[in-house]
């Protein structure tokens, strides 16, 4: 077609320059020839436009080929997603569940304290009664973080097997009750040491004159005692509970031997469980 566009104008020029045309004896080319020429030109232009469109399409295809398609399996970028660092709401919820809530603050209040352990006598009464099982309970109220006032009760179990043969030995309990203050010093938020003093009354619960014949008539009567105790406590994550160890000494005046000199000391040691209401 480009060749037709070139030949047609050349032929027209040659006809125009001929003597016949110059003299006006040759008429203009027929309308059909002119229409064919125009049609040939339009067809050439359309083909040229079509080639240009094909070239642009080819270029677009090449650009599309050069750009790689996104990989749907590729991980999202750190900034993507709904949360910070690509985290999703489900991740945030799981993190909140796994994180333990902060512990509740500890506060003073009513304290119930119980101990289990052993009890014995260091004076002359220790030569009659061996060490035995000891149960101690006290109920107090913390006026301050470091000060508590309490009432206590004790129950001991022993016998006279050291002072009598097996045929005459008697098993008996000793009970007591009293009151006193406790002073506490916190080493850390969960560890504390304390010292407490108390005074009260106690006696051996045994048949009449069973201890009198062994030289301890006053032990069968209610008598005065005073003493002290030290210990350490470990507070649990549960703010109500604490575990402890303790040791105490007491002067039980009514367990003094009636003949001769005697220092009627008793001792106790055990583990403790504390509950704060």
SULGI-V98855 format. One record per residue. N is the residue number from 1. SS is DSSP state (A for helix, B for strand, O for the rest). PHI is phi as a letter, one per 40 degrees, with the letter a starting at -180 (999 if undefined). PSI is psi in whole degrees, -180 to 180 (* if undefined). Layout:
N:SS:PHI:PSI ; N:SS:PHI:PSI
//
This chain:
1:O:999:-41 ; 2:A:d:-33 ; 3:A:c:-37 ; 4:A:c:-40 ; 5:A:c:-31 ; 6:A:c:-40 ; 7:A:c:-38 ; 8:A:c:-48 ; 9:A:c:-36 ; 10:A:c:-41 ; 11:A:c:-39 ; 12:A:c:-41 ; 13:A:c:-41 ; 14:A:c:-38 ; 15:A:c:-40 ; 16:A:c:-31 ; 17:O:c:-4 ; 18:O:c:155 ; 19:A:c:-34 ; 20:A:c:-44 ; 21:A:c:-41 ; 22:A:c:-36 ; 23:A:c:-10 ; 24:O:g:14 ; 25:O:c:-16 ; 26:O:b:128 ; 27:O:c:166 ; 28:O:c:154 ; 29:O:d:149 ; 30:O:d:159 ; 31:A:c:-31 ; 32:A:c:-37 ; 33:A:c:-44 ; 34:A:c:-40 ; 35:A:c:-38 ; 36:A:c:-40 ; 37:A:c:-45 ; 38:A:c:-40 ; 39:A:c:-40 ; 40:A:c:-40 ; 41:A:c:-43 ; 42:A:c:-39 ; 43:A:c:-40 ; 44:A:c:-43 ; 45:A:c:-41 ; 46:A:c:-40 ; 47:A:c:-39 ; 48:A:c:-42 ; 49:A:c:-40 ; 50:A:c:-39 ; 51:A:c:-40 ; 52:A:c:-42 ; 53:A:c:-40 ; 54:A:c:-39 ; 55:A:c:-42 ; 56:A:c:-41 ; 57:A:c:-41 ; 58:A:c:-39 ; 59:A:c:-42 ; 60:A:c:-40 ; 61:A:c:-39 ; 62:A:c:-41 ; 63:A:c:-42 ; 64:A:c:-35 ; 65:A:c:-36 ; 66:A:c:-28 ; 67:O:c:115 ; 68:O:c:146 ; 69:O:c:149 ; 70:O:c:138 ; 71:O:c:114 ; 72:O:c:-19 ; 73:O:c:-5 ; 74:O:c:142 ; 75:O:c:152 ; 76:O:c:158 ; 77:O:c:160 ; 78:O:d:-31 ; 79:O:c:-5 ; 80:O:c:-179 ; 81:O:g:-171 ; 82:O:c:-20 ; 83:O:b:176 ; 84:A:c:131 ; 85:A:g:27 ; 86:A:g:7 ; 87:O:c:146 ; 88:O:b:165 ; 89:A:d:-33 ; 90:A:c:-40 ; 91:A:c:-43 ; 92:A:c:-40 ; 93:A:c:-43 ; 94:A:c:-38 ; 95:A:c:-40 ; 96:A:c:-36 ; 97:A:c:-40 ; 98:A:c:-26 ; 99:O:c:126 ; 100:O:c:140 ; 101:O:c:154 ; 102:O:c:145 ; 103:O:c:146 ; 104:O:c:146 ; 105:O:c:142 ; 106:O:c:145 ; 107:O:b:158 ; 108:O:c:157 ; 109:O:i:-160 ; 110:B:c:132 ; 111:B:b:127 ; 112:B:b:124 ; 113:B:b:126 ; 114:B:b:145 ; 115:B:b:147 ; 116:B:b:137 ; 117:B:a:-148 ; 118:B:b:153 ; 119:B:b:144 ; 120:B:a:174 ; 121:B:b:140 ; 122:O:c:-15 ; 123:O:c:-154 ; 124:A:c:-28 ; 125:A:c:-23 ; 126:A:c:-17 ; 127:A:c:-9 ; 128:O:b:-45 ; 129:O:b:127 ; 130:O:c:167 ; 131:O:d:149 ; 132:B:a:-176 ; 133:B:c:141 ; 134:B:b:132 ; 135:B:b:127 ; 136:B:b:137 ; 137:B:b:138 ; 138:B:a:148 ; 139:B:b:126 ; 140:B:a:176 ; 141:B:b:130 ; 142:B:c:105 ; 143:B:c:-39 ; 144:B:b:171 ; 145:O:d:-27 ; 146:O:b:0 ; 147:B:b:129 ; 148:B:b:139 ; 149:B:b:138 ; 150:B:a:161 ; 151:B:b:144 ; 152:B:b:159 ; 153:B:a:142 ; 154:B:b:150 ; 155:B:a:120 ; 156:B:b:155 ; 157:B:b:128 ; 158:B:a:-168 ; 159:B:a:-178 ; 160:O:b:28 ; 161:O:c:-22 ; 162:O:c:-24 ; 163:O:b:-11 ; 164:O:a:159 ; 165:O:c:171 ; 166:O:c:-29 ; 167:O:c:-23 ; 168:O:b:-9 ; 169:O:c:141 ; 170:O:b:136 ; 171:B:c:141 ; 172:B:a:156 ; 173:B:c:159 ; 174:B:b:131 ; 175:B:b:158 ; 176:B:a:161 ; 177:B:a:148 ; 178:B:a:-164 ; 179:B:a:165 ; 180:B:i:-178 ; 181:B:b:155 ; 182:B:b:137 ; 183:B:b:126 ; 184:B:b:139 ; 185:B:b:124 ; 186:B:c:118 ; 187:O:c:-46 ; 188:O:b:-177 ; 189:O:c:-25 ; 190:O:b:-2 ; 191:B:b:132 ; 192:B:a:151 ; 193:B:b:155 ; 194:B:a:162 ; 195:B:b:138 ; 196:B:b:151 ; 197:B:b:153 ; 198:B:a:160 ; 199:B:a:147 ; 200:B:a:-152 ; 201:B:b:149 ; 202:B:a:166 ; 203:B:a:164 ; 204:B:c:132 ; 205:B:c:90 ; 206:O:a:163 ; 207:O:d:148 ; 208:O:d:134 ; 209:O:g:5 ; 210:O:c:-34 ; 211:O:c:-19 ; 212:A:c:-39 ; 213:A:c:-14 ; 214:A:c:-1 ; 215:O:h:13 ; 216:O:b:67 ; 217:A:c:-32 ; 218:A:c:-17 ; 219:A:c:-20 ; 220:A:c:-5 ; 221:O:b:158 ; 222:O:c:120 ; 223:B:b:163 ; 224:B:c:145 ; 225:B:b:157 ; 226:B:a:152 ; 227:B:a:-170 ; 228:B:a:166 ; 229:B:a:143 ; 230:B:b:157 ; 231:B:a:174 ; 232:B:b:142 ; 233:B:b:144 ; 234:B:b:112 ; 235:B:c:135 ; 236:O:c:172 ; 237:O:c:-39 ; 238:O:c:118 ; 239:O:c:-10 ; 240:O:c:-22 ; 241:B:b:150 ; 242:B:a:146 ; 243:B:b:150 ; 244:B:a:165 ; 245:B:b:145 ; 246:B:a:157 ; 247:B:a:138 ; 248:B:a:159 ; 249:B:b:148 ; 250:B:a:142 ; 251:B:c:102 ; 252:B:c:92 ; 253:A:c:-32 ; 254:A:c:-3 ; 255:A:b:20 ; 256:O:c:139 ; 257:O:c:138 ; 258:O:c:-20 ; 259:O:b:130 ; 260:O:g:-180 ; 261:O:c:145 ; 262:O:a:145 ; 263:O:b:101 ; 264:O:c:67 ; 265:B:c:146 ; 266:B:b:156 ; 267:B:b:158 ; 268:B:a:150 ; 269:B:a:142 ; 270:B:a:-177 ; 271:B:b:153 ; 272:B:b:150 ; 273:B:b:126 ; 274:B:b:138 ; 275:B:b:126 ; 276:B:b:123 ; 277:O:c:*
//
